[in-house]
Each structure stands twice: as C-alpha cells, then as structure tokens.
Amino acid sequence: MMRKKRGYTREVPLELVRDYKLFAIACEGSKREPEYFKILRYLSKKIAVDVIEDIVSEEEALSINPNKSAPKWVLDRAVRYIEKEGLNNDDDLWIVMDVDRWSEEQLREVASYCDQFPNWNIVISNPCFEVWLYFHKKSDINVSKSESCNDFKTEISTLEKGGYHPIKFLPYFADAIVNAKNADSDKNHFIPKIKETKVYQLGEAIIEVIGKNDFEKFISLTLPKFEAEKNIKLKKKVN
C-alpha cells in the first residue's frame, strides 16, 4: 500500500492528502525508548508515529556522520529521515535525548538546529529517559535516591511486578505528563535540571491531537489486548 505523501508543503494532490498528524521521533536509546514510542502508534487513527531508527539504518546515518558517539548523531539520523520521507507542514519531528554523557554545548548545537524549523522539537531528560518513566508511577521524584542512569534503570525495574515493560507503564501516560510538568522547575529552559524531564511536552502534543476519548479507548481496549499477547509470548518462552 502506498504511503500518503509527506512533502515539505501542503501543495500535494488531493488523493494523497491524509487525515492524520505524523509524529516522527528520533531517540537516543537503542531499545527501551524505541519500544516505548512504537506502542504509541496505536493510540489513535488521528496520528501516526514513526520511530526514525526503524526507517533510517545505521549505515544511512553514518554516511553523513561517522561519529556515532555524539548528540549530533541523533540529529543527523533525523535529517536523513526528512530527506528520505519528507515532512508535511502539519507534522512534528521530536528528538528525544538525555543529559547523561553530553555537555550543554553539544545539546545546544542540536537545539539550535531544531530552532530553525517550526515543527522540529527537542525534549531532554536529566539524566536519562528513565526519569520520564518514573513519573508514570510516582508523582514525587524527590523521594527517589537514584541519581545516575544506572540507578534509575534499576529502580524502574522495581516499580512493576515482573520488571519494566512499556505496556505496563503506558496506562499511566497521562499521569506522567502531569507529574513531569509539575516537577519541571524551569519551563523556559530546554535543558531540565537533575531528576527532571521535558518529554511531557511530547506527551501533551500527542494528547492535544487525539483527544481524551481516543486516549481512554487506547487504555481500556487496546493495551489490554497487547498485554494478553505479551503474556502469551512470555508463556511460550517459558515452555
């Protein structure tokens, strides 16, 4: 089936005009973040979610930046995605990054590039994406003793029986938005302070498009089916 056009302008043939908003998401993580965002594809027919790592291979990204160990690697992968897929004026590109390992100067480089385009966004977690996950389950992160990424990864695995899985956390997506936003001590600065995250901005943008009703249907109807399928797969592995 032909994918409807994602051009740089709205001047596309009527038969190719689509009725959904695209959220293209470039993640820094190689597993946990992509798995989380892939499930958001099923939130509503009003949106589509592309996890850029699924569409742009490492080889393609390396062709424009052989240095994989810098924040610009994520940006270059996003740029290659735009070149390959296109992006309508009504679509959004979101770059999801961590403070861990990177300097403020490096993060500012990526943010400055995003500022050139009205629908390009960068959301950062400090020190890592697991801070965003924490807010799904807890409202007050100050009670957590975790400081490093390793600490938070360990703690996240204890917040749900059986360990972390995005299906177990996504029912609390709306709670995470509220909790993370309330914890944001400087909403005007794009780099969050320690134990804070800006990923709630992406969550707000998604909820604004799909509406409360579609979100509640996702929580009550779609996620339970995914949970059942996941349990079946787990049982098969055990057997």
Secondary structure, DSSP 8 states (H G I E B T S, - for coil): -------SSS---GGG--SSEEEEEEESSSSHHHHHHHHGGGS-TTEEEEEHHHHS-HHHHHTT---TTSTHHHHHHHHHHHHHH---TT-EEEEEEESTT--HHHHHHHHHHHTTSTTEEEEEEES-THHHHHHHH-S-GGG----SHHHHHHHHTTSSTTS--HHHHGGGHHHHHHHHHHH-S-TT-SS--TTEESTHHHHHHHHHHHHHHHHHHIIIIIHHHHHHHHHHHHHHHH-
